[in-house]
Structures are given as structure tokens and as C-alpha cells.
Amino acid sequence: MGFLSGLSAVFAFRTVPTTIFLAIIYAAIFSTLLVTDQLPSVPKHTLGLDFQQAYDDLHQVAARPHPFNSHANVIVRSYILNRVKDIASAYGHVAVDFDISSNASWASGLLSTNPYAVYYESDNVLVKIEGADTEYQESGGLLLSAHWDSVSTAPGATDDGMGVVTLLSMVKYFAENRPKRTVVFNINNGEEDGLNGAHVFMEHPWAKITDTFLNLEGAAAGGRPLLFRVTSRAPLASWHSSRPHANVITSDAFARGVIRSGTDYTVYEQAGMKGLDFAFYRGRSRYHTKYDSIPGMAGDQSKNALWAMMEGTLSSSLALANDIKGKTRNESGGRAGEPVYFDLFGTIMIVFTLETLWIVNIVLLTVGPIILFLSIYFEHIVRVTSRIRSGYYRTSDDVVDRQNFAAYMAEAVKYSIEGCWVWSKFWIALLLSVAFQLLLVIGYAKLNPFVIHTHPWLVFASALSLAYLTTVLPITFPLTKHGVVPAPEQQKLSVLLHQYVLTWGLLVYTTSVLTLGGTYFVTIWNAVVLLASLLACIEGMTSARGYEDEEQRQAHYVRGIRYDAVSNGVNGHRDAENGHQSRDEVEDAEPTEITPLVAQRSEPAPSGGEQGAIGWWIAQSLVAVPLPVILALHITVILLFAMNQTLTDGTSPYGVYGSLSIMALFIVLPIAPFSMNMHRWLNGIILIIFVLSTLYTYLAFPFSQETPLKVYFGQSVDLDTSRVVTALTGPRQFLSSAIIPRFPSTHNQVVNCTEGLDRLGLQTCKWEVGDTFVPSPGGGKHHAMNITSSLDKWITTSVKRTGSNSAHIKVQGLNTRSCTLQFSSKRVRDFNLVDDGGKGLQAGSEVPKDGLEQIRLWSRDWEKEFEVDVDFVGGKDEKAKGRVSCGWAEYESATVGGGQSGGRIPSLEEVILFLPEWAVVSKSSSALFDAGREFEI
């Protein structure tokens, strides 16, 4: 008996064992994920890649901001070109092409209300390593791509300096280890201004060699790089890095328009190539700011992040470049072949197709309920048979008198209500969880929407602890006078069945409506809950302890003779299926000739203490809990660090906090069937965590120097009136009250603040500045001239009507490579550049029916005169109005050590100097300032 009691204390379905066991499961999952989510250190042996050279290259590429429209950009281009030429000079199968002949035009933004077209001239640095297999030298090749330009406000260490130096390392690696397939490197320019370098690459003859690609990008500023997107399953076969980090939810987010940014991947995919997008995604607060630099990453983070990109690129490139059997290129057609993929603890990649997921869903939706229904039916039959044999349905010969009838009925009603509560408590807990999570989200959105920017883990702790409390507490109510939940095994089965109904309903929705690969989590959750429910039914069939009926436990023996307890008819028996234990008063049976002479009193089993079946609940919890929690937590970590700093980009706080709350519920719900045995002390600790984390995050200041608020700068010069207007965009809670008043140029000036047009949820404040804050384009003899007196020299324009519905426009800017034609009254239905050779728009690109609002012009040469012929939409001889402008992106503090051309933007320098330490500036458009004139013809 002592042994059984000890065994029961450790393995029975009781409060202490259940709490400890589930706590260990969750602690193991969380700690393992946190450890494996860290950046790997650079190993001593770097797999044949020259890491130190790559790190030295990064110091050159990311020494200062180098946007396309800057002389620092030319310095970086020259460094890259010299590096690849040095490598190629030693190998006959390596060729370099500095592409200064390709140009292209295309239409973009076709689905927006402001469609535009682009003309761009290439200065890409291209490398071709000819494959050893002659069959794949001129076709079937691999494209590796990254862009060397940065934005004007960031050195671009991760966007995309690390991608560029990784490609330089791969050029050297493949030169020494010749691949079977030809590999083309597109180290391109102009990505930040509209994927321009990738577009113009498609005009180069080498673009016809490649049919698969790997694009390296930085969509944030550090952390572990992620397999961002994949076109199809075949190239995904190459992704077998030793530390894979990938999840199909990011690809789904792009497909659904949740992520609005773009990478060169889009251009290659539209061109019909199959491939992968490998990118950094964490640290959006430093993205496109001065902190996207080598010093901007603490400790060895820059080295570790670089190595993570190099290692992933090497493993994938080797597989893609040496695949001559077509494993990474041959596809099964249709959407059914789309891949579903995710990693587990950065150790293993799970990959299957959307078609496979759909088939499994159909099987689970049809076969699962049938199997479970039959199991429930047989469990019921077994238990009824057991009751009959034990005399459970025997009634007393005594007749309930009229006096006790009312009490009898009152008890029956009470037990029915309590039984309904047992069978509805899971859904009540779920409704309470959703309602309280909604209140929590609203609280964050109204009181402190940006707190997740700096304290993502505390916000997650708040949502997770609330999900736990609202799930566990309703299920554990009510307790007996001994402080335990009555009949926990049977309540466990009840909650499992209801949880199965929930997951089945979610599976119906994800199969018929939300057909996305990222819903694999629901499929697996439904499957494991089904299996756990089947185990619980088998447990009931075996009459495991906790499933036996109270009447059976009331039987007692006296010297080997069995005596059954007899109901006195006052309270009646209570059906244990409803989760209640009998309150029958136990009396001895009538004496017979074999009754002992000394009266014996029966001792019924204690009804208040914990009983608990041994072993079954452990198997069920191991099936139902770990896998859904692991999958949900992996998704949560990606969402948490991909979204927590996007609010300053204009993302809705309801979307960010709502997503986190949903995932918190998914992490907690798997323990619901076992939650009735969670210890009250643990519940109290969780309550304290919720209160403290919520109060702190509701009240804490949301930004810091390590996680700064990002504001967006822009400036415009009207050459007709000489007015110079500075604009700053950011959150209304901080911009007009805590930031704008810091700038001397706003003193005694009228500051007009309006809703941001291109960043929803943000505010744009504008003010006019005096002569001391007028920017300068720099360049040539005009550098030393008085700025205000030389405004008319910045741009030369000519706009002439050439027909009833056409015009010829000339524009040339001082010390710039970028100009823009904006049309306000009449849109453009067709255009061509005079020196374009009559190529027209790229294949697959067309002007929308309503025409274009804007034409963006980019030249490889400085101060080029653009000549554009345009045809207008609409009636003939109507006046056409618009604006001709050019843009600049150079300023003094960004050209320290190289790239100086005399460009100055005093207002930007003022912002950099006077911003609070918890804020940082970024660019609001390609040009930090533009200058232009209106036209009417």
C-alpha cells in the first residue's frame, strides 16, 4: 500500500505532479527556443570562405551612407569592381562585366492610386563563373544577387552590405571550386529607389543564362537572417543549412499584402525564375538609420550576423550550383505544388507541399470525427456495462415519501446545472480569454501603443499570463471544500473533446477559406488533440481510477463478504459523468444469518481528496501539449521581432498586439484539458506576473537609445517662389510636442501638422525655413556661389507642346543623377526617352488604362539632360499641368572621409543634432530634398 501511495503521489493525475510536469514541458520548450534563436559565433573553420576578408570588405562598403544619387556610391562601386577584377584575373573561367550599356523603362505601382514609370541606366557589376558542365554553361544557370547602394541616412551594414560582401566571398569560393552550373552574380545598384538594378539586369544577355536565383537582402538591421520567401518547392530543396531559420508565414504575409516592402526577389520571380529570398528581419528601429552600421551592433553581433548570412548562402548556393539532376529546378505545376516549410529549433527543416497539407486536412476533417465518435460510443458502452455489473442502477425498495420529494427535485436541478457547467466551461473559458485579450489589446493601443517597440518580451509576458489565467481559472471552478476539482479525469476528457471541436472548426476554415501554408499549425494541433482524445477514451474503457463510478467505490467487505451501500433516497446518487461525486449516505445492509454478531460500519472511499489515475494523463499531455506549443512559439518569435518595431512605419497597433494575443492563446490552450489540476500557487504567481508586466508596459516610456523612435525627413524647394519647406513625419504622440520644438528653425515659425499621406497613422509636420537652412546641391563651380542667388541654376527645364495631346520635356539637374516629371491635370498614356533607342517598356510591363502620374528618371552619369516625349490621356488641346523636379541626397556629415561634392542639407544636420537620444532620423523618400518648377502647357 505504501508503494502504491508513493507511486500515486508522483504519477497520478493530481495537482502537484500535473503542475510540475507541465511546467517542465513549457520551461524546456521556451529555454530551448531562446538558446537556439541566438546568432551563432563565427567558427574557427569557415568552410572555405574567407571570413576576415569579408569583414574587411564590409568596413569599406558600409563606411558611410552611399545612396545611388551620391558620389560615395561611386566609391563603393569602384571598390567592388576592383575586388572582383582581382579575383577574375587569376581564373580563366571567371568573367567580369561592368554594365554601362543596359537601360530599361517599366511601369510600376499599377494597383495604387498613383501609378508611375521608371527609366533607369545600369552601372551594375556583373560576374560570370562558367560551369564545368558544358550543358549548363549558357542555360540553366544560377543567379546570386545583392545590391550595394544604401539609403541616404544609413551606412547600410545589413541593408545590404553583408549581402554584397557575402557575394564577394562566393565569387572567390566558386572561382577556386568551379561549380557544375554557370553562376552569375548581379551586384547591383539602385535597389533602394525601386528595385532598379534588378529590373535593368533583365536587359543584359547574362540574364538569359539563369533560371534559379538566391537574393540576399536586409529588410531590417541585424539578428538571425531568415529565409524570407521562396517561389516554389524545388529551390527549397537547396536549403539545408546547419542552422536553418525559415517559416512559410513570411511568404504568406507577402502574398496577402501584409508586408508592403519589396526586394529584388519580386523582379526575378516576375521574370519566371525560381528561387529564394534570404534576408535580415529584426531590428526595424535601426533599419535605414545611422545605426545600421558596424558600430551600431553591440559586441560581436556584426560578425555573427555576417557569418550567419555567409553560412546560409554557401550551403544553398552549393546545392543550386551543382544540381545537374534538376532536383532544385523541376517543378510540379499549379498552386498545389507550393511549399509549406518551417524549421524546428534551428536544427531541422520540415518541408511538404500545400497539396499534401490539403489532403491531410480532408482526411482529418472526415475520418477524424468518425473515429472519435466510435471511440466515445464504445467507451460509453463499456462504462454502462460496468455499472450494470456493479449494481449502479439498483434502486432502493424504500419509496421516497412526499416530504422528501421537493428536496430530491431541488438536488436533481442543481446537479443538472452543475453538469451543464462542466460541459460548457471550456467554451466559457475561451470566450473569456478572447474578450480579455481584446481589452488588453485596446488598452495597449490607447494607452501606450509603442511600448512593444522596446519591451516586446514584457508585452508577450502580459498577453501570455492573461491567456493562462482566463483559460485555467474558469476550468478549475468550482473546487470542492478540499480545494480540488471533482472528477478531474472525466473533466479532462470533456475538455479534450471540446478542444477537438474547436480545432476541427478552425481546420474547416483554414481548408476552405484561408488556404495558406502557414495554417499547418492548425492541422497538427487538430491531429494531436484527436490522438489525445482517443487515449482518454481508452482510459475510460479500462475503468481507470477516476473513471469508476462512486457507487462502485461504495461497496465494502466485511471478513471477505461483500456488502453494498444502500441509498437512503434523500440525496440520490450523482452521475459521475457530470463531474460530481456521490453524496449518498452509507448504511449497512439488513442483517442476515451470515452477518457478524458484532456490528460493522462501512468506510466509504473518501470523496473529498484527490484520487487520480496513474500514467494515462502523462501520455495524453505528451501527445497534446508539446508539439502545438513548439510550433506556435516558433511562429510567435518570428512575429514578435518582425512586427514589434513596425508601428513607426505606420502599422496599426491593433494588428501588432492582436497577432501577439492570438498566438498567446494558441500557446496556452493546449494545457486546457489538464489545467483543472494546476496548483493554486502557480496561478497566484502567474497573476502577479500579469499585473506587474501589464502595469509596467502600460506606463513605461516606449523608446530608448538602443531601440529609438524613427522619424522621416524630407525637404522641398520651390524654385518659382524660393520657398524652402522642411517636413518631418512620425507618431503624433511625440512629433509635434516632444521633437519639433527642439529645432531652432521652428522658433517663431508656423508649423502645420497633418495626417501622413504615405504612412497611415503617422503625422507630417511642415515649416518654412530661412536662408541659413537652404540646402545646396553642391558640385562644380556652383559650389562656392551664394545659395539663394543661384537657385535658378539648380535645374534647367524646357516643356513644349508637340501636338494636340503630346509634349516634349527636357530637364537637367546640377550635381544629380535623378529627376522626376509629375503630372497633375492630365495623366500620361505613353512616353519614351530620346536616347532610349525606341525600346519602350520592358516585357510584361504596361501603362494602366488611366495613365501615369509620374515618370522617374535615373542616369548613370552626373548632370545628364533627360529628353522625354509624352502622350497624354484625355481630350485634345486641354491644358496639361505638372511639376519638373530633381532630387539630391548628399550632406556634409554623410561624406566624412569620402564622397564630398559640396552638397549640404542644414535642416537635416539640425535634426540629427537636436533629436532626443531616443529618436533617430531616416529618409522619407529617395531624395532628401528636391527642387522643382511648375509647368502648364
N, C-alpha and C positions, 0 to 999 in steps of 0.2 A: 504493500500500500504506500509506503514511503517513496519507493521508486516511482510509482505511477504519479504520485503527487508532485514529485520533483520534475518529472517529465512534463506534466501538465503545466507547471509553473513556467517552463521555458518555451514549450512549443504549442500550447493550447491557444485558441483564439480568444485571448484575454487582453486587457488593457496594456499592461506593461510589455509583453512580448510583441504585440502588434505595433505599438508606438516605436519601440526600439528598432524593430525590423524595417519598418517603412522609413524611419529617419535615416537609417544606414543606407538604404537604397537611394534616397534623394541626395544625401551627402556625397555618396560615391559618384553619382552622375554629375552633380554640379562641380565637384572638385576636379574630376577627370576632364570635363569640358574646359574648365578655366585653365588648367595646366596645358592642355593640348592646343588651346587657342592662342598661345603666346608665339611671338616670332621666333623662329629657330636661330640659334647663333651660327655664325659663319664657321664651318668645319675647317680642319687643317688641310684636308684634301678636297679640293673644289671641283672634282670630276672633270678635270682637263680644261676648265675655264680659268682665265687669269683674273681673279677677283681684284687683286690690288690694282691692276691696270684699269679695270672698270671703275674702281672707286676714284682713282686719279682722274679718269675721264669725266666723272660726274662733277668733280670740282671745277673743271673747265666749262662744261656745258651749263651748269647751274650757278655760275659765278655772279650773275646779275640778271634782272629781267631782260628778255630778248624776244619781244613780240615780232611778228612779221614786219611791221612798219617801224623798224628801228635798226640803227647801224650795229647795235650789239648782236642782232640776229645774223648779220653778215659775218661777224667774228666767229660765232658758233658754227655757222655753215662751213667756213674755211677750216676750222679745226677738224670737223668731222670728215670733210673731203680729204684733207691731208692724211688723216688716220687710215682711211680705207685705201687710199692710193699706196701708202707704205706697205700695207698688207698684200695688196694685189700685185705689187711689183715682184714679189718672190714666188708667185704661183701662176702658171700659165692658164689654169682653168678658172681664174678669177678675173672678172672684167668690171670696170667702174664707168658709169656714165653720169656726168654732171648735166642733168637735163635742163637746158636753157633754150629749148626749141618748142616744147609742147605748150599748148594753151587750150582752154576749153571754156564753153559757156553752158549754163544749165539753169533751169528754173527750180526754185525751192519754196518752202513754206506754202505749198499749194492748198493745203487743208486749212490754213489760217485765214484770218480776215485781212492780212497784209502780205500777200504773195510777192516775192521778189525774184530777181535773176542775178546771176553772178558771172562775171568774166574774170578769169584768173590765168596768169602766166607762171609757168613752172620754174622753180630752181631746186627741184628735188635732187637728192644724192642717191643714186641707184647703184646697186652691186648685184652682179650675177655670178653665182658659183655653178659652173656647168656640172651636171650629174654624170656619174661614172657609167650609168646605163644609157646607151645611145637612144633607147626607145623613149626616154623621159628627158631628153636634152632640150627639145623645142616644144614640148607639150607635157601636160600632166605634172607641172612643177609646183613648188611651194612658195608662197609669198609670206615674208616676215615684215611687219610694218610697225613703225613708231614715228612720232613727229617731234622735231627738235624745237619748234617755236614754243614760247611760253606766253602767258598773258602779260600785260604791261605792268602789273602790280606784283608779280611773283617771279622769283628765280626759276621756278619750275623743277625742283629736285625730283618730285614724284610725277608731276604732270608736265613733260613726260621724259624728264632727264634720265630716270632709271630705265625706262623703256629703250631710249636711244643707246645708252652705254651697254645695255644688255645685248642689243643687236650688234654693236661693235665687237663685243666678245664672241658672238656667234659667227660673225664674218671670219674672225681668226680661227675659231674652232673648226668650221666647215672647210676652210682653206687647208687646214692641216689634216682633217679627217673627211675626205671627199665623200659627199652623200651619193646615193644612187640616183635620186631625182634632182633636177636642177632647182636651186634655191635662189629666189630673187628677193633682195632687200630694198624696201621703199622707205628710206629715211627722209621723211617729207616735211614740208613747211606749210604754214597757213592753216593748220587744223583748228586752232582756237577761233578762227574767224569764219568758220563754216565748213569744215572738212575739205578745204580747198585742195590741199596736196594730194589727197586720195582721189578726188574727182579727176584732177589733171593727169594723175598716173595712168588712169584708164585709157588715155590717148597714146601712151607710149607702147612701142612694139613688144617690150618685155611683159606687158600686162597679159598678152595673149598666151604666154607660156604657162601661166599659173592657173590652177583650178581649185586649190585649197589655200587657206591663209591662217595665220596667227597674228592677231593685232594686240600690241602692248599699249596700255593706256593708264592714265591716272585720273580717276573720277573723284578723288579725294586726296588726302595728304598723309599717307602712311598706313601702318598696320599690315596685316596679312593681305597680300593680293588675292583676289577671288576670280574664279572662272565666271566672268560676268554674263556671257551669253554664248550660245552655240547654235549654229544654223540647223544642225541635224545630228543624227546619232553617229554616222560614220567617222567624222573627225574627232568625236568624243572618245573614240577607241584609243586615241593617242595620249589621253590624259591619265597617265599613271605615275604621277609624281609621288615621291616618297612621303610627301605631306600634302595631300590634295585638299583643296578648300573650294567647294563648289556646291551650289544648290539651284535647282530649276526655278525657284521662286523669283530670282532676279531676272531671269529670262522672261518669265510670265509678267513681271512688272513692266518691262519694256513693251511687251506685246500688248498689254492693256492700257498703255499710256500713263501708267503711274509714275514712271521715271521719264522726265521730259528732255533730258540731255541726250546728246548723240556722240558717237565715236566713229572713227574711220570704218569700223565693222559694218556700219549701215551701207556705206558706198560699195564695199566688196560684196556684201550679200545681195544688193540690188543688181550687181553685175553678174550674178549667177554663180559665184564661188561659194564653196562650203568651208566653214572654218570656225574659229574660236576668238573670243574677246577676253583678254586677261588683264585685270585692272585692279588698282588700289581703290578702296571704297570707304575707308574710315578716316575720320578727322576732317569733316567738311568745314569746320570753323577756320582751319588753316589753309584750305584749298583756295587757290587764286589770290593768296596774300603773301606778304613778305616771309611768313612762317613756313611756306612751302620751300624750305631750303635745308641744306645740310645742318647748319646750327639750329634750325627750328625743330629738329628731332632730338629728344633727350638721349644722353648716353650713346649707346651703340645702335640706336633704333635705325639710323640711316643705313648703316652697314647691314644690319639684319634684314631690313626691308628690301634692300638691293639684292641680297643673296636669295631671298625668297622668290623674287621675280626671275633671277637668273636660273635658279634650280628648276622652277616650273617650266620656263621656256626651253631649257635644254632637253628635258625629258620628253616634252611634247614634240619639239622640233625633230629630234632623232627619230621618233616613230613616224612622223609625217614625211620626212625627207627620205626615209629608207623603205617606205612602203611601196613595193612593186607588185604586190598581190591585190591591191585595191581595197584592203580592209578599212582604211581610213577615208576612202573616196566613194565606194559603191554604196548606193542608197536604195532603200525601198520607198517607192513613191507614195505621195499623199500625206495628209496630216497624221495618219496613224503611225507613221514611222518617226514622228517627233520623239526626241528622247526625254525620259524622266530620269533625273540623276540627283544624287546628294552624297556627301561624304559623312563618315562616322568618325568623330574624334580625330580628324585629320590623318586617318590611318588607311582607310579603305574607301573606294568609290563604289556606290551601288548604281547600276545603270540598267534600264529597261525601256521599252517603248510605250508611248501613250496608248497604243493598241492593246498591249499586254495589260496595262492598268485598267483599261475599259473592260476587257474580258473578265479579269478578276472581280471587278465591281459587279458585273452582271451575275457572276456565279454567287458572290456573297449576297446579293440582293434577292436571289431566287432560292438557292439551296439553303442558305443560312437559316432563314426563318423556319423552313420545313424541319430541318434537323433539330433546331431548338424547341419547336413545338412538340415534336415527338418525344424529346427528352423530358420536357416538362410533364407531358401526359404519362409517360412510364413512371416518372418519379412520383406522381400523384397516385397511380395505381398501386405501386409498392407501398406507399405510406398508408393508404386506405386498408390494404390487406393486413398490414402490421397492426393497425388499430383494431380491426375485427378480431384478430387473434388474441389481442391483449385485453379485449373486453371494453375498449374505449367507448363504444356506442351503447353499452349496457345502461339501462336506466333503473333507478330505484323503484321498489314496489310501493314506496310511500308516494302518496299523492300530495302535490303542493296545495296547501289549503288556500282559501280565498285571502286570508290575511297576508300571506307572503307573495301573492301574485304580483302586486304592484312593485315590490322590491325586485322581484325576478325580472319584470319587464324593464325596469329602470337600469338594472345591470346589463341586460341584453342590448339596450340602446347605447349605453356607454361603451360597451365592448365593440359595437359596430362602428361607432365614431372613431375609436382608437384604431380599429382595423383599417379604416379608410385613411387615417393619418399615416399609418405605416406604408400603405401603398401609394401615397401621394407625396411623401416627404422629399423624395429626390427631385421631383418637378418643382416643388415649392423652393427647395434649396437653389435650384438652377435659376428660377425667376428672381429670387432674392439676389443671387450673385450678379446676374445681368443688370438688375436695377441699381445695385450699389456701385458696380463698376461704372455705369453710366453717370452716376452722381460724382464719382471720383474724377472721371474724365472732364465733366463740366467744371468741376472745381479747379482743376489744373488750367483749363482753357480760359477761365475767367480771372483767376487769382494770380497765377504765376506761369504763364504758358511756356516760357523759355527755360524753365528750370531743368528740364531734361537735357538741355544743351551741355551743362556742366556736371549734373548729377544723375546720369542715366541709371546707375545701379540702385540708387536710393528710390527713384521713381518706380523701378521694377520691383523692388522690395515692398513698396507700398501696395502696388497692384496685386502682387503675388500673395502677400499676407491677407489682404482683403478677400481675395478669391478663396483662400483656405478657410477663413472664418465663416464666410457666408455659405460655404459648402458643408463644412463639418458640423457647425453648431446646430443647424436645423435637423440634420440626420441623427444627431445624438440626443435630440429632445423627444419625449421626456425620459428622464432617468428614474430608476426605482429608488426606494428610500435608502438603498445601499449604495447609490451613486453609480450604478451600472445600467447599460441598455438591456432591456429584456430580450431574450431570444435573439442574440446577435447573428447567429449563423443563418437563421431564416430571414432576417432583415438584410443580411449580406446578399443572399440570393435575390431578394426583391430588388435591391438597388442595382445589382448586376443586370437583371432583366430590363429594368427601366433605362439603364445606361446603354444597353444594346439597342433599345428602341430609338434613343437619341442618335447614336452613331449610324443606325440604319437610315434614319431620316436625312442626316447630313450626307450620307452616301448617295441617296436618291438625288439630292440637289447637285452634288458635285459630278454625278454621272450624266444627268440630263440637262443641266443648265450651265454650271461652271466647269466646263470641260478643259481644265488646265492641269499640267503635270504636277504643279505644286500641291494638288489635293491628295497626293499619295499618302499623306499623313492620316487622312480620314479613312482611307482604305485599310491601312494597317491597324488603326485603332479599332475599327469595326471587327476585324478578324480576330484580334486578341481578346476583345470583350466577348465575342461569340465562344471562343475556346474556354475562357474562364467560366462563362455561364454553364457550359456543358459540364465542366468539372464540378461546379456547385450542384448541378442536378444529380450527378453520380454520387456525390457526397450524401445527398438526401436519400437516394436509393439504398445506400448502405446503412441507413439509420444511424449515422454518425452522431456522436454526442452533441447535443444542441438541436438535433432534428427530431429526437424521440419526443413523443407527446408526454405531457405532465402526468396523465392518467397512468401511463406505463410506469413512470418512476414512482408512483404512489404505492404500487404493490410491495408487500413486505412479507418476510418469512419469520416464522417462529419455530425453532427447532426443526428446520427442514420442511415445514408445512407452509404453503403459500397462502397468504390472506390478502384479499383485495380491499382497498379503501372504498368506502361507500359514500356517495354524495349525500349530504343532508338536505339537498334540494333548495337551500336558501339562495346560495350564490350561483349554483350550477357550475359546469366546467367551462373553461375558456379555451377556445381553439388556439393552439399554439401557432397556427399558420398566421394569425394576426399579430404575432409577436408578443403574446402575453402568456404568463404562466398561471396555472390554476390556483384559485383561492378556495378550493373545496376544503371543508373541514373534514378531517380524517377521523373516522370512528372504527372501532373494532367490529368485526363481523359477529353475528349471533352465535353464541356458544353451541357446540355440538359435542358428541361423545368423545371426540378426539381433541377437544380444546383443553389446553393445560389448566390444571386446577388453580395455579397462580395467575392472576390477570396480567396480560401483556399489553403494552401500549405501542402502537406503531410509531416509527420515527420517519416521517416523510423526508424526501430529499430537500435540502434547503432551497427555498425558492428565491432568496434574495441575492446570494453570492454568485460569482462568476463560475460558469461551468466550462464551456469551450471545448470544441472538437480539436483533436491533435493532428497537425500536419496538413490537412486539406487546405486551409486558408493560405498557408505558405506557398503551395503550388499555384493556387489561384492568383495570389498577388504577384508572384514572379512572372506569370503569364500576362496579367492585365496591366501592370504598372510600369516596369522599366522601359520597354520599347516605345510606347507613346510619349513618355516623358522625355526620353532621349531625343526623339525626332522633333518634338515641339520645342525643346530647349535649343537645339541647333538652329532652328528657324528663328527663334526669338533673339538669339545673339546677333544673327545677321541683320535682322530688322532693327534691333536696338541701336547698333552702331552705324547702320546705313542711314537711319532716319533722324537720330536724336539731334543733329545739328543742321537739319534742313529747314527749320522754321524761319531762319533768317533769309532763306531763299524765297519765302512766300508760301511755304507748305502749310496747310491747315493744321492747327493743333489737334483738332478732333480726329483727324486721320492718324496722326502720330500716336497720341495717347490711346485712341480707340484700338489700334492694332496691337499695342502692347497689352491692353486689358484683355483682349480676346485670347492672346497667347498665354497670359497668366491663367486664365480659366482652363485652357486646354492642358496646362501643366499640372493643375491641381485636380481636375475631375477624375483622372484615373484612380485616385485613392478613395473616391466616394464610397465604393462598396465596403471598404474596411474602416471608414472614418468613425463609425459608431464606437470603436474601441480606442480612439486616440485619447491620450491621457489629458486630464484637465490642466495639469501643469504646463504641458506643451501648448495647449490652447491659450493659456494665460500669457506665455512667452510670446507667442505669435501676435496676440492682441497688443502687447507692449511695443513690439516691432512696428506694427501698423500705425499705432498712434504717434510714435516718435518720428518715423520716416515720413509720414504724411504731414505732420506739423512742420517739420524742418523744410521739406520741399515746397510747402505752400508759402513759407516765409523767406527762404534763402534767396540771396541775390544770384541771378542765373548765369553770370558771366565771370570770367577770370582771365588773367594774362595767358594762361595755358589753353583756355577754351574761350577765345574772345568773340565778342559780337562783331559780325561783319557788316559794314556799310558800303554802299556803292557810289562811286564818284563819277561825275561827268560835267563837262563844261561846253558851252556853245557860244560862238562869236557871230554876231550878225554884222556882216561886212557892209550892209546898206546903212545901218544906223550906228555902228561902232559899239553897240551894247554887248557886254560880256556877262553872261549869267552862269553861275555855278549851281549845280544840283547835287544833292546827296539823298540817297534812298536808304531806308532802314525801318525798323519797327517803330510805330507811332508812340509806344510807351516810353521810348528812350530818345528818339531822334530830336524832336523839337524842344524837349525840356532839359535833357542831360548832355546833349552833344553839340547841337547847333550854337547855343550861347557861348561856347568855349572859343569860338573862332573870332579873332579881331575883325575880320572883314564883314561880320554880320552886325557889328555895333552900329546902332542908329540906322540900320537898314531894314527895309520891309522884307520879311521872309514869308513867302507864300508856300503853304504845305497842302498837298492834295494826295489823293489815293494814287499809288503807283500803278501805271498802266500795264507794264510788262511783268510786274511781280505782285501778284494778288496778295492782299493782306498787309502790304508794306506801304509806307508813306514816302512821298518825294517832296523835299523842301528845296525851293529855289530862291536865290537872292542875287541881285546885281552887284558887281564889284567894281572898284575904281581902277585907275590907270596902273597902280602898283601891282595889281593882280592880273593884269592882262597877260595871257600866255604868249609864247614865242615859238614858231616852228623851227627856228634856227636855220642853219645851212648857208654856206657860201657868203657872198658879200653882204647879204641882208642881215647877217648875224649881228653886226655892230650898229645897225641902224636903230633909230628910235622906233619902238614897237608900235605905238599908236599912230605914228605918221606913215608907217609902212604897211598898214592893213590891206590896202588895195593891191599890194604886191604879192600877197599870200596866194591868191587864186586868180587865174585868168580864165575867162569863160566867153563862150560865143554860142548863142542859141538862135537858130534861124529856121524859119518855116521853109520847107522844100516842096510842099504840096498841100492840098486841101486837108489832109489828115496825117501829115508826116512832118518831121523836123530833123535837122542836123545839129548835134550838140558837140562842142569842144570844151574840154576842161583840163587844166594843168595846175597842180599844186606845188608850192615851194617845199622842198625837202620832205617829200612824202611819196609813198607808193600806193596810196589808197584815196579814191574819190567816189562820190555817190550821187546819183541822179534820183530825185524824189519827185513824184507826180501826184498832184492833189486833185485837180479838176477832171482830168481825163487819164485813164489808165492806158498802158502800152500793150498792144497785142503782138508786136514783133519788133525785134531790134537786131542789129549786127554791128560789130566793130569794123572799122575801115581796114585795119591791118590784120584781120582775123582770117583772111583767105577764103571768106564765104563758107566757113564750116557749119555755121548755125549751131543749134543746141545739140548737146550730147544725146546719143540714142537713149530712148526711154524717158526723156525729159521733154515736157511740152508746156507752153504757156496756158494758164487756165482760161476758160471762156470769158471771164470778166476782166482779164488783163492783169498786168503787173503794176504795183505801186512804186517799185523801187528797182534800180539797177546798180549793183555794187561792182566797182571796177578795181582790180588789183594788178599791179605791174611788178615785174621782177627788177625793173630799173627805176632809179630815182627820178622824179620830176618828169615823168612821161606825160605827153599830151594824148589824152584819150579822145578819139573821134567816134561818135556813135550816131547811127541813123535809126530813128524810131518811127513806128507807125502806131497811131492811136486808135483806141476803141471809141465808138460813138459816132455822132453826126459829124459831117464835114464842116470845115470853116468855123467850128466852135473854138473859143479861146482855150489854150492849154496853159495851166499854171503849175508851178512847182518850185523846186529849190535845187541848186547845184552846190555841192559842198565837197571839201576834202577833210581828212582826219589826220591826227598826229598822236603819237604815243610815247614820246621821249621826254624825260625830265631829268633834272640835274642829279638827284640822289640815286637814280637808277643807272647812271652811266659812270659811276665812280670806277676807275680802273680800265675803262674802255668803252668805246661807242659814243663818245661825246661828239655832238654836231651843233651844239648851241641851243638845242631845244630846251624850253623852260615852261613849267606849269606852276607858278607861285601858289595858286589856290590849292593844288594837290599837296605841295610841300607844307602848306599851312595845316591842312587836315592831318597829315602824317605827324606833324609836330605837336598839335594841340588835342588830338584824340585822347580820351582817357585810356589808362593802361589796359582796361578790359575791353577795348574795341580796336578794330583794325580795318583798314580800307582795302577795297577791291575795285575793279573797274566795272562800270555799268554797261559798257558796250565796247566794241573793238577799238574805237578812238577814245582816248582820254579827253580830248577836246576836238571839236570840229569848227570849221568856219565856212560860211556859205552866203550865197545871194539868192534872192527870189527871182523868178522869171515869169513872164507872161507873153505868149505869142498867139 
